[in-house]
Amino acid sequence: MNIFFNSNNMEFHLQNDKISYIIKVLGTGDLGHLYFGKRLNHRENFSNMLQIFEHQVPYTPEQIDGVSGFALDTLKQEFPAFGTGDYREPAYVILQENGSRVTDYKFSKYEIFNRKPSLKGLPQTYVENDDEAKTLQITLKDKHLNSEIILSYTIYKNYPIITRNSNIINNGSSPLTLERFLSFNMDIPQKNYEFMHLSGAWARERHVVTTPINQNRISIDSKRGASSSNNNPFIALKEIGADEFKGEYIGVNLVYSGNFLAQVEKDHYDNIRINMGINPFNFSWILEKDETFEAPEVVMCYSDSGLNALSQNYHKFYQNNLIRGEWKHKARPILINNWEATYFDFDEDKIVQIAIKAKELGVELFVLDDGWFGTRNGDTSGLGDWWSNLSKLPSGVEGLSKKIDEMGMKFGLWFEPEMVNPDTDLYRQHPEWALSIPNRKPTLSRNQLTLDLGRAEVRDYLYEKLSKILRESKISYIKWDMNRNMTDVWSGVLEGKRQGETAHRYILGVYDLMERLTTEFPHILFESCAGGGNRFDAGMLYYMPQIWTSDDTDAVERLKIQYGTSIIYPISSMGAHVSAVPNHQTGRITSIDTRANVAFFGAFGYELDLNHITDDEANSVKRQIEFFKENRELLQFGTFHRIESPFENGFQNVSWIMVNKDQSEAILGVYRIHSIPNPGFDKAFAAGLNPDFKYKIEHEDILGEIFYGDELMYSGIKFRKIGIDTHDSKNLENLGDYSSKIIKITKI
């Protein structure tokens, strides 16, 4: 790992044993991008990589007098400006007092140092030791404005990853208004790439979508006040023909939980511009003298050996260098959540009875969901009044938590601190604390409004109420929910010209409140939730090591949701539960074994009333819990390989595998969506094993028992043929729709 500076040619080369990133200071003082990809040997001159026309470029302003062909509109740049001859999308736009948006930030200085600098008030990746990373900081200066932009690049010893962010300082006497200030930009040369992103909606989050890149601009974004279930703040450039196991990918992920923009633009010479950051839509930020604005961090990852390799590096990096605290590498407890069992209709006795049954079956943590506070008997009241509803819980959450703890189970609690119902004491006392526009009727969603967490007094109120409950109860887990997107984006503490700051200040307020609570209660396992997966992003993982993946708990739909989520985020971060059937989101009926076989690959738990299942199902639950406890470390912290995709081949079969570090154990999940009449012999393929190890498989549906790793990966695992002439009740299950197998593979 090193950062070289070629002083004669003004070139910077960030390099480790996996990747290289090369930047050049151009003759104009602008920063040019030369290369990002597989590791290159260092040399003293990379100028041959600079693409400059040897003739005048038609209809393009030239940047250096007398140098024909030197035009910003055709050059690959690092942080392009607006209005100086580059007609592509800029990284920043700054409005000045005279109404101009044209700036002239040029190279001023640089610094190279060991470590990774911290960001103020934002989630971020980090290193435990300074020798794990090196950072290059380049300062650009606009002398007329007396303002500086600082671009940070950090390269890591053990990952094909570079993290980037930008910040701007106003040292001048006049205010500057940021209308657009993205976290990063990178221009790369022509190549046959496709655009990949994760799209969807509530209950079908993070589906994998691939789009051709033509001479146009492709963008995804969120304007909802959250990173959103519609588009995740991640994109990748995918080499045409690349797949899970081969080909080149460049991934870019924003460590942020609010409105974002990510886009790719191919110009008229087929160069590709990638940029990402806070969404400029409805955004502005006034920067007074001596003030600084810092943009969120971007994590760039490179793979030349397929999508699995890209994902595995994101997983390890986020587990080691983003997630913090006691639960960073700690196996998650098996939980049961009462929501789908009771919704709002519960009392203390009903909750205790569910907990007793769960304890008998081996569950370790009981989670009390929505409905325990204020006058909360439905979704029309209560949010904001954070004290126990004694008509439901005579001993309060405090007493109930102690009862559950005395039973030998841990206790967890749901809350939704960012929202308020109009029918609450809080709203009647402080209507101004909700985001709303004067003299206009506010927009309700789920009968609630959004509290203005940009206001310090709102954060202080929430901190006081929530921390009191946490101090006085026996709580080891919190589910932090957020069930509506942002509307009426106006804050009563900001003057009119600053209302464009509201959405970002809200997110900074959320981060501040989360930081205060997670710091005071480090033993508590916090899980983020936002109407399911509406805010599943790297920003949340900095504060909370796991996230509720989706409100859709249907096993079949979860194959798509968990597959897509695993493109970036670790398996240990994905809340995954077995729920009742018919499923409450799709109406689909699947076996309790298939529901568990999908949920095993995540933070495992249950979301149903265990008192209302059959004896056979109870026995299955007991076996599932025993299996998960035996294999918990492997299932949550192994190396995950996707094999068969639910987004290809008509969603017929899906498979994936988790392999431990020394390749001595693996668990393969195989899922068939639709049964086939008179099927041939089925096969499944492993991945990630040592080809020279001998492995044992004990499974009654598999032909054979002892195999070399290469046979399991390249020839496949052959299943016994089950036909209509040999069926019995067990075989009927194997023949039916939504069947699945979990196969344990162990080195001899």
LUMGU-939749 format. One line per 8 residues: for each residue y, z, x of C-alpha. Coordinates in pm, 1 decimal. Each point is the difference from the previous one (the first is absolute). Last residue first. Example, Ala and Ser with C-alpha at 12.3 -4.5 7.8 and 13.67 -1.06 7.14 Angstrom:
<pts>
-106.0:714.0:1367.0  -344.0:66.0:-137.0
</pts>
This chain:
<pts>
-3479.7:646.1:-1305.0  349.9:-96.9:-114.0  66.8:66.8:-367.2  97.6:-236.2:-283.4  65.7:152.0:-341.9  4.1:-256.1:-280.8  201.6:53.5:-317.6  -98.4:-247.5:-268.9
182.1:-138.2:-300.2  -42.7:-142.2:-347.6  298.4:-110.5:-206.8  -196.0:-236.1:-225.1  -368.5:61.6:-47.9  -305.3:-87.8:209.5  1.9:318.9:206.3  35.0:206.6:-317.4
-285.9:-192.8:-158.7  -201.3:72.5:312.6  26.0:372.2:-60.8  -103.0:-26.8:-364.7  -292.8:-228.2:79.9  -9.0:-362.0:94.7  -281.3:-183.9:168.9  -17.5:-326.7:-197.3
376.5:-24.5:-38.2  44.2:-14.3:374.6  102.3:236.8:277.4  -24.5:-149.1:347.8  -3.0:262.2:271.5  319.5:-1.0:201.8  50.4:-166.0:338.8  252.0:144.0:242.4
174.4:-267.3:201.4  -74.9:-255.4:269.5  325.7:47.6:192.0  108.8:361.1:-51.5  -327.7:175.0:-81.9  -189.6:-212.2:252.9  255.9:71.9:273.6  -27.1:373.9:-63.6
-372.7:0.6:63.3  -213.0:90.8:-298.9  -248.9:263.7:-114.1  -78.0:51.1:-372.3  -110.2:-324.3:-160.8  65.0:-167.5:-331.5  277.3:196.0:-168.2  -1.2:125.9:-359.8
-166.3:333.1:85.1  261.6:93.5:254.7  -60.1:176.7:331.7  180.3:-200.5:265.6  -63.0:61.5:370.1  199.1:-154.9:279.9  -88.2:-124.9:347.9  307.9:-55.3:213.2
58.1:-327.2:188.0  233.8:-165.0:-252.7  218.8:312.8:-17.9  123.7:13.3:-358.2  344.2:-108.9:-126.2  -125.1:-213.7:-287.4  -294.8:4.4:-242.8  -114.3:-290.7:-211.7
-153.3:5.9:-345.4  -278.2:-217.3:-132.1  -139.0:-71.3:-344.3  -317.6:-198.6:-53.2  32.3:-244.9:-283.1  115.7:101.8:-344.2  -182.2:-77.8:-325.5  310.9:60.3:-210.3
304.0:107.7:202.8  177.5:331.3:-57.3  374.3:23.9:30.0  209.6:222.0:228.7  -246.8:77.9:276.6  114.5:270.6:242.1  -127.5:85.6:349.2  132.7:305.3:188.7
-126.8:46.7:355.2  6.2:339.1:167.6  -21.3:10.2:378.3  -132.8:225.5:270.7  -57.5:-30.1:376.6  291.2:-236.9:60.9  163.1:245.7:245.1  316.0:27.3:-210.8
-160.0:4.7:-344.2  -42.7:-311.3:-213.9  124.4:-50.3:-358.3  -119.2:-314.0:-177.9  125.0:-242.6:-263.3  -149.8:-216.6:-270.1  110.9:-188.6:-309.0  -196.1:-250.0:-208.4
87.7:-239.2:-280.9  379.8:0.0:3.0  14.8:-378.9:-40.9  -79.9:-76.4:362.6  311.9:172.6:134.1  238.0:277.6:-103.7  -275.1:263.1:-28.5  -55.5:-46.6:374.2
-332.7:28.8:179.6  0.0:178.3:338.7  281.5:253.5:37.8  -48.8:219.1:305.4  113.4:362.4:15.7  -20.9:204.6:318.6  -92.1:359.6:-78.6  242.3:268.7:-114.7
-54.9:50.4:-372.7  -357.8:-116.5:-53.5  -124.5:120.1:339.0  156.8:344.9:-27.0  -127.7:40.4:-358.4  -360.9:-103.0:60.8  -195.3:317.3:-85.8  269.9:115.4:-244.5
-4.4:-341.9:-167.0  -375.9:0.5:-43.6  -3.3:351.8:-146.3  281.4:-92.9:-237.9  -179.7:-313.0:-113.3  -325.6:187.3:-49.0  169.0:260.4:-220.5  180.2:-271.4:-194.0
-331.1:-178.8:-58.7  -156.1:322.5:-128.3  294.8:40.2:-237.1  -47.2:-360.5:-113.7  -364.4:68.6:-82.6  99.7:317.6:-185.7  251.5:-199.2:-203.4  377.4:25.3:47.2
242.7:193.8:-218.7  25.2:324.6:199.9  99.5:-206.2:304.3  327.5:-85.7:-171.2  132.6:-300.1:191.7  207.0:-98.2:305.5  -226.6:56.9:298.9  58.0:-3.6:375.7
-16.1:-187.1:329.4  287.4:-65.8:241.0  -115.5:-356.0:66.7  -311.1:-212.4:38.3  -229.2:222.0:-208.9  195.5:-118.7:-307.4  -183.7:-335.2:-11.9  -350.3:146.5:19.6
110.5:278.3:-235.5  85.9:-237.2:-284.7  -313.7:-199.3:76.2  -212.2:313.9:-32.3  168.2:107.8:-324.3  -101.8:-331.8:-147.8  273.9:-232.5:-122.7  151.1:-38.1:-344.9
326.7:-191.9:-26.6  275.5:108.4:-240.8  256.5:-123.0:253.2  241.7:290.3:56.3  -183.2:298.3:-152.9  -340.2:-111.2:130.6  -270.5:14.2:-264.0  -95.6:201.6:192.3
128.9:311.1:178.6  150.5:11.7:348.4  -126.6:3.4:360.0  297.2:32.6:231.2  165.1:-171.7:297.0  318.1:128.3:172.7  59.8:-235.9:293.6  140.8:153.9:321.3
-339.7:60.8:164.1  -72.0:-373.8:-30.1  297.5:-74.8:225.3  280.3:-232.3:-119.5  67.5:-358.9:103.2  -257.5:-246.6:-136.1  -175.1:302.1:-151.2  231.1:-15.0:-302.4
-133.2:-345.2:-87.1  -364.5:110.2:3.9  85.2:321.9:-184.9  170.9:-187.6:-282.9  -254.8:-279.8:-22.2  -303.0:230.1:-5.1  198.4:239.5:-222.1  -6.0:-259.6:-276.9
-378.8:21.1:-13.8  -13.2:379.2:26.3  253.5:57.4:-278.6  232.4:276.7:121.3  324.5:-184.7:-73.4  273.6:258.2:58.2  9.2:-145.0:350.5  -25.2:102.5:365.3
108.3:360.7:-36.3  143.2:55.5:348.2  -122.7:193.0:302.2  149.7:149.4:315.1  329.0:103.0:-162.7  329.1:7.6:190.5  -42.2:-290.6:242.7  -240.6:-162.2:-244.8
285.7:-43.9:-249.6  193.1:-224.9:237.2  -314.4:-200.4:76.8  -24.2:-116.9:-359.3  -180.6:60.7:-327.0  298.3:45.6:-231.1  -101.1:-157.4:-331.4  -368.8:69.7:62.8
-79.2:226.1:-293.5  303.2:77.9:-210.2  149.3:107.1:329.3  -236.3:233.7:184.2  27.3:177.1:334.4  -265.5:249.9:100.9  99.2:317.6:183.2  -272.4:210.8:162.7
152.4:346.3:34.6  -39.2:180.8:333.4  340.7:-121.6:123.5  192.4:177.4:-276.9  353.1:46.9:137.5  -2.2:-335.2:182.1  -153.2:-188.1:-293.2  266.4:140.6:-232.0
305.4:-68.4:216.0  -116.6:-345.4:111.1  -80.0:-103.2:-356.6  346.9:101.7:-116.0  166.4:-193.0:284.6  -216.9:-307.9:-57.7  89.5:-6.6:-368.2  367.5:37.2:92.5
-21.4:-293.1:244.2  -155.5:-199.4:-284.4  289.0:88.0:-231.2  255.7:-81.8:270.0  -157.8:-345.7:20.9  32.9:-57.3:-374.8  355.0:135.5:-20.9  164.1:-179.9:293.3
118.4:-295.7:-211.0  199.0:254.3:-203.0  235.0:45.9:297.1  299.3:-201.0:-128.9  -3.8:201.9:-320.6  11.8:344.4:157.0  -326.7:183.8:49.6  -87.7:342.9:-142.9
-64.1:-119.5:-355.9  -268.0:-241.3:113.4  -75.0:-334.7:-157.8  -327.6:-192.9:-10.8  -53.6:-18.2:-374.3  -363.7:-94.9:63.7  -262.3:128.1:244.9  -372.1:-29.4:-54.7
-200.2:257.8:-188.5  -295.1:231.7:48.0  48.7:178.6:332.3  -282.6:243.0:84.8  -50.2:257.9:276.4  -360.7:123.7:-11.9  -4.7:332.5:182.7  -298.8:164.8:169.0
-80.1:345.7:142.0  162.8:221.6:-261.8  -61.4:372.1:-42.4  324.3:72.8:-185.3  319.9:198.1:68.2  125.0:-199.0:300.5  -79.7:-340.1:-149.1  165.4:87.1:-331.5
314.2:124.8:175.3  -0.1:-310.5:223.9  13.7:-220.3:-306.9  294.5:168.6:-168.4  217.1:47.8:311.7  -74.2:-345.5:142.3  77.0:-165.3:-330.5  334.6:178.1:-32.7
91.7:-72.3:363.3  -83.5:-368.7:-39.6  222.4:-21.9:-306.8  282.2:187.6:176.8  -19.5:-240.1:298.2  64.2:-305.4:-217.7  -176.0:-318.3:121.0  -293.8:128.5:-200.3
169.6:-126.7:-314.8  -262.9:89.3:-259.0  -164.7:-297.5:-166.8  -23.2:-1.9:-377.7  -294.3:60.4:-230.1  -153.3:-99.2:-330.5  -262.5:-214.7:174.8  295.5:-216.4:98.0
341.1:76.1:-146.3  304.3:-214.9:69.0  326.4:191.7:-8.5  255.1:-67.3:-275.6  326.2:-108.6:156.5  331.5:186.3:14.9  -56.5:107.2:361.4  -304.4:-157.4:169.2
-318.5:202.8:46.1  -206.6:147.8:282.0  -76.1:353.0:-110.3  180.0:304.5:143.5  298.2:-55.1:-229.9  -209.3:121.8:-293.4  1.6:346.7:162.8  -49.3:287.3:-246.7
-161.6:-201.4:-281.4  -192.4:-196.0:261.8  -145.0:312.6:163.2  -81.3:172.8:-329.1  -210.6:-297.7:-92.3  -13.2:-268.4:-269.5  179.4:-267.2:204.8  -317.6:-15.9:213.5
53.8:17.6:376.0  -146.3:-181.9:300.2  -27.1:39.3:379.2  -208.3:319.8:-10.2  -317.0:-135.7:-157.8  -258.6:274.8:41.6  -374.4:32.3:21.5  -182.6:308.6:130.0
-299.0:79.2:218.7  -240.1:294.8:18.3  -279.0:61.4:251.2  -336.1:112.4:-127.9  -194.7:319.5:69.7  26.1:142.5:-352.0  267.8:238.7:130.7  214.7:-304.0:83.1
-28.8:-128.1:-356.3  110.3:336.3:-135.6  286.8:16.6:253.5  126.3:-342.2:-101.4  -12.5:102.4:-365.2  214.9:307.7:66.3  277.3:-187.6:182.9  -19.3:-299.1:-230.7
87.4:240.5:-276.1  -205.1:299.6:-110.7  24.9:-100.1:-365.9  -51.6:-370.3:86.5  51.5:-212.7:-308.5  258.2:216.0:-179.8  117.7:115.7:343.0  134.2:-344.0:96.1
63.7:66.8:369.3  335.1:-73.4:162.2  147.1:-325.8:128.3  231.4:-107.2:-280.0  85.2:-343.7:144.0  -250.9:-197.1:-204.0  -64.9:202.2:-315.9  37.8:-244.5:-285.8
-103.5:-336.3:-144.3  -323.8:-58.0:194.5  -210.4:235.0:-205.5  -63.6:373.6:-27.6  247.4:90.8:278.2  223.2:278.1:-127.7  61.8:127.0:355.4  -302.5:-43.7:224.0
-380.5:-59.7:-6.0  -7.3:-349.6:-154.5  -77.4:-240.1:287.4  -298.2:57.8:231.8  -192.9:309.0:103.5  -207.8:-84.9:307.8  -326.9:182.4:75.7  -126.9:-18.8:358.4
-349.0:34.5:151.9  -232.3:-177.6:-244.2  -366.5:98.5:56.1  -161.5:-49.9:-341.4  24.9:364.8:-98.7  366.7:5.6:108.2  75.7:-291.9:-229.3  -162.3:179.7:-291.7
208.1:312.8:60.8  319.0:-207.0:47.8  -45.8:-179.5:-332.3  -50.8:337.0:-172.2  309.3:145.2:171.4  215.0:-288.7:-123.5  -120.4:40.9:-358.4  66.7:374.6:12.6
352.1:-45.3:138.5  108.4:-241.9:-268.9  -25.9:-374.6:-28.2  122.0:-302.0:-194.1  253.2:-171.7:228.8  -257.2:-247.5:144.7  -332.7:182.5:-35.3  -276.9:-169.6:199.9
209.3:-292.2:123.9  245.8:244.9:156.7  -234.3:282.6:110.3  -21.5:-93.2:368.1  -316.0:82.1:194.3  5.0:18.8:375.2  -221.7:-61.3:300.6  190.7:137.0:299.6
157.7:-234.9:257.3  -122.2:-9.1:357.6  266.9:109.2:249.0  142.1:-256.2:240.4  367.0:13.6:-106.0  -54.8:279.0:-251.2  166.2:274.5:207.6  311.2:-200.1:70.8
106.5:-357.9:39.5  -91.9:-352.6:-108.2  187.7:-263.1:202.3  -140.0:-14.8:355.9  -368.5:89.6:-11.0  -111.4:-93.3:-352.7  266.0:-272.6:-23.7  -98.5:-152.7:333.1
-370.9:20.6:-73.9  33.5:-168.4:-340.6  251.0:-263.5:117.9  -231.4:-86.9:290.1  -298.9:-23.2:-235.1  195.8:-222.0:-236.3  92.1:-256.7:266.7  -358.9:-2.5:130.3
-132.3:-52.9:-352.5  243.5:-287.8:-51.2  -139.5:-215.5:276.6  -43.1:-13.5:374.4  342.5:-104.6:127.7  169.3:308.2:-139.1  363.8:110.2:18.2  177.0:298.0:-158.9
368.0:51.4:-80.4  108.5:337.9:-138.4  353.6:-2.8:-142.3  226.3:306.3:1.1  272.1:75.8:-249.6  364.6:-92.9:69.3  243.8:243.9:156.2  366.9:6.0:-94.6
242.7:166.1:239.6  348.4:142.0:-55.2  271.6:24.2:267.8  263.5:-163.9:-227.7  -124.7:-57.6:-355.1  -307.7:-197.4:-93.3  -8.9:-95.8:-365.2  -348.3:-89.4:-119.7
-89.3:-274.6:-245.7  -313.3:-64.8:-200.6  -37.8:-148.1:-348.5  -243.0:-256.7:144.7  13.5:20.8:381.6  -359.0:134.6:-7.6  -57.1:242.8:286.6  -195.3:-170.0:277.3
-197.7:-307.0:97.7  40.6:-324.7:187.1  -226.2:-284.5:103.5  139.2:-336.9:112.6  -239.1:-291.0:51.2  80.1:-312.2:202.6  -99.8:-316.9:-184.4  292.7:-210.2:128.9
168.2:-5.3:-343.4  -46.8:375.7:-31.2  -293.0:209.8:-119.0  111.9:329.0:-157.4  -208.9:313.1:-40.9  116.0:297.2:-199.9  -24.7:371.5:-51.7  259.1:185.4:-208.1
-9.2:367.4:-88.2  106.7:246.8:-267.1  -141.4:344.5:74.0  -295.4:159.2:178.9  52.0:-95.3:365.0  -211.3:-49.7:311.5  7.5:-380.5:-26.2  -318.9:-186.7:95.4
-23.3:-327.0:195.1  -335.8:-160.4:83.2  -55.5:-298.4:229.3  -348.3:-146.7:-42.5  -203.5:-236.4:217.1  -355.2:-114.6:-56.6  -343.7:151.2:-42.8  -190.5:279.6:-174.1
176.8:66.6:-330.2  120.8:-357.4:-34.0  210.5:-256.7:186.4  -22.6:-364.2:-111.7  377.5:-46.9:-10.0  154.0:263.8:227.1  122.2:288.3:-211.5  355.3:128.9:7.6
-2.6:342.1:-153.0  215.7:190.5:-243.9  36.7:364.8:-88.5  248.5:192.2:-216.0  -242.3:-10.7:-297.8  93.8:-221.3:-291.4  -44.4:68.4:-370.9  -124.0:358.9:37.7
342.3:99.2:125.5  181.3:95.2:324.1  204.8:219.4:-230.0  353.7:-32.1:-136.8  -113.0:-290.8:-215.9  168.1:-289.1:184.1  -312.2:-81.1:198.7  -54.6:-304.3:215.9
-206.8:-301.0:91.7  141.6:-309.9:160.6  -103.3:-353.3:80.1  266.9:-234.9:138.1  -48.3:-373.9:28.1  -136.3:-269.9:226.0  -359.6:84.0:-92.8  -196.4:317.7:51.6
-322.4:-3.4:-203.0  -61.6:315.5:-210.3  -265.1:273.2:26.3  -25.4:288.6:-248.2  -207.8:317.4:49.0  18.5:234.5:-298.5  194.4:315.7:76.9  17.6:168.5:-341.0
-185.2:-83.7:-317.2  57.7:306.7:-220.5  381.8:-38.9:13.1  83.7:-341.1:140.6  -118.4:-236.4:269.9  80.6:-135.9:345.9  -109.9:52.7:358.9  123.9:-266.3:242.0
-119.5:-296.8:201.1  207.1:-298.3:113.0  -192.4:-284.9:164.0  44.5:-113.5:357.6  -54.7:-333.8:169.7  240.7:45.7:288.2  361.7:-87.5:74.4  178.5:248.2:219.0
86.2:362.2:-78.6  323.3:162.4:-111.6  -5.5:379.1:-36.8  233.6:220.4:-200.2  7.6:375.3:-41.4  119.4:297.7:-198.9  237.8:-184.8:-227.7  368.8:67.0:-50.0
152.1:-185.8:-294.1  325.3:74.0:-178.0  110.8:246.1:266.7  364.0:86.0:-60.2  204.0:74.5:312.1  284.6:250.9:3.6  296.1:-53.4:236.2  77.2:203.8:314.2
-290.2:-129.1:205.7  -297.5:186.0:142.6  -226.1:-104.8:-287.6  -361.4:47.4:103.8  -291.2:-211.9:-121.9  -371.2:70.9:1.7  -308.1:-212.4:35.9  -371.9:61.6:-12.3
-313.9:-122.5:167.3  -355.9:109.7:56.7  -230.0:-209.8:217.5  -375.3:5.6:-47.7  -304.7:-137.7:178.5  -101.8:365.8:45.0  -99.4:237.7:279.6  297.5:25.6:234.3
270.8:-51.4:-255.9  307.5:-225.1:-7.3  331.2:116.9:-146.0  288.7:-239.4:-71.5  338.5:136.5:-107.7  300.8:-216.2:-90.3  341.8:166.4:24.7  291.8:-164.7:-178.8
345.3:92.3:129.9  350.3:-8.8:-147.0  344.2:-38.5:154.3  77.4:-255.4:-272.4  150.7:-252.6:244.3  -239.3:101.2:275.0  -309.7:-64.9:-211.3  -271.7:164.5:205.6
-376.6:-37.0:28.7  -200.8:283.5:151.3  -363.4:-50.3:97.0  -239.9:292.2:-4.8  -340.7:-48.4:160.3  -254.7:272.0:-60.3  -319.6:99.5:175.2  -295.6:173.4:-161.4
-292.4:238.0:53.1  151.5:145.8:320.3  247.8:207.7:-201.5  -275.0:203.7:-162.1  -66.3:70.8:-370.0  141.1:-333.9:-110.8  186.6:-78.6:-321.9  10.2:-232.4:-299.3
286.3:45.1:-237.9  119.1:141.5:-329.5  379.1:12.3:-21.1  255.5:283.3:19.2  103.5:-74.8:358.9  -224.9:-233.5:197.4  -180.2:119.6:310.7  -9.1:-173.1:336.8
-340.3:-111.8:131.3  -99.8:107.3:347.1  48.4:-150.2:349.2  330.9:-175.2:59.3  168.4:-340.3:23.0  374.2:-36.7:-68.8  207.8:-307.4:-73.2  360.6:-114.1:6.7
260.9:-216.4:-173.1  -168.2:-300.0:-157.1  220.8:-159.5:-264.5  103.0:93.1:-355.6  249.5:-256.9:-129.8  64.0:53.3:-370.1  87.9:-222.9:-296.7  11.6:180.2:-334.4
374.8:-34.5:-47.6  186.4:175.9:-280.3  282.1:132.5:221.4  -141.3:352.6:-23.0  -339.8:-107.2:132.9  -322.9:-83.4:-183.4  -310.7:17.5:217.1  -306.6:-220.7:-55.5
-320.8:71.1:188.0  -335.4:-151.7:92.8  113.6:-347.1:-101.7  -180.2:-253.6:-223.7  18.2:-346.3:155.4  321.9:-194.7:37.1  66.1:98.8:360.4  343.5:-139.6:86.4
209.4:312.0:47.3  18.9:127.9:-360.1  -266.0:267.9:-20.6  -174.4:167.2:289.8  -348.6:-24.7:150.3  -196.2:295.0:141.2  -281.3:-120.8:226.3  55.7:-375.4:16.9
-195.0:-325.6:22.1  253.5:-277.2:49.0  55.6:-291.8:-238.1  293.8:128.9:-204.7  130.8:186.0:304.0  79.9:-330.9:166.1  -26.6:-91.4:369.6  -68.9:-373.0:-36.5
293.1:-125.2:206.8  150.9:247.0:240.0  366.0:-102.8:35.9  135.9:295.7:-190.7  -269.5:254.0:-70.0  -103.0:78.1:-358.8  -53.5:-343.8:-148.5  52.0:-44.0:-373.9
-288.6:-181.0:-175.2  44.5:-314.4:-207.9  -214.9:-208.9:235.9  -130.1:182.0:309.9  167.4:-133.9:313.3  -251.9:-88.7:262.5  -230.4:178.4:241.5  -113.5:237.2:-276.4
-62.5:357.9:104.6  -327.9:189.0:-51.5  -26.8:292.0:239.0  -357.5:43.7:117.9  76.0:-172.7:333.5  239.4:286.9:70.4  -288.8:240.1:57.1  93.8:79.6:360.9
-110.5:284.3:223.7  -360.2:18.3:-112.2  -205.0:239.6:-208.9  -345.8:-96.3:-107.9  -14.2:-63.8:-372.5  -158.4:223.0:-264.2  -74.0:-156.1:-339.4  300.6:-42.0:-226.3
378.7:14.7:-18.5  210.0:-248.2:195.7  344.8:-135.8:87.4  251.5:161.4:-235.1  363.4:-51.3:90.5  263.3:271.0:-0.9  358.4:-122.9:-20.1  229.2:27.4:302.2
88.5:-369.4:-24.6  -204.1:-85.2:309.4  -302.3:156.2:-165.1  -138.2:346.6:69.5  -374.3:-54.6:-6.2  -275.6:189.8:-180.9  -377.0:6.7:64.2  -268.2:195.0:-188.7
-347.3:19.8:154.0  -324.3:132.8:-144.2  -338.9:160.0:75.2  3.7:160.6:346.0  361.6:105.6:-44.8  318.9:-201.2:34.9  366.5:1.6:-96.6  176.0:-276.3:197.5
379.2:-3.3:12.8  187.9:-300.7:137.6  350.5:-25.2:148.9  -96.3:-289.6:228.2  93.8:154.3:333.6  -56.0:352.2:-132.7  -359.6:-53.9:-106.9  -52.8:330.3:-179.2
-355.4:125.2:-46.2  -120.5:246.0:-262.8  -340.4:146.7:73.7  -331.6:103.7:-146.2
</pts>
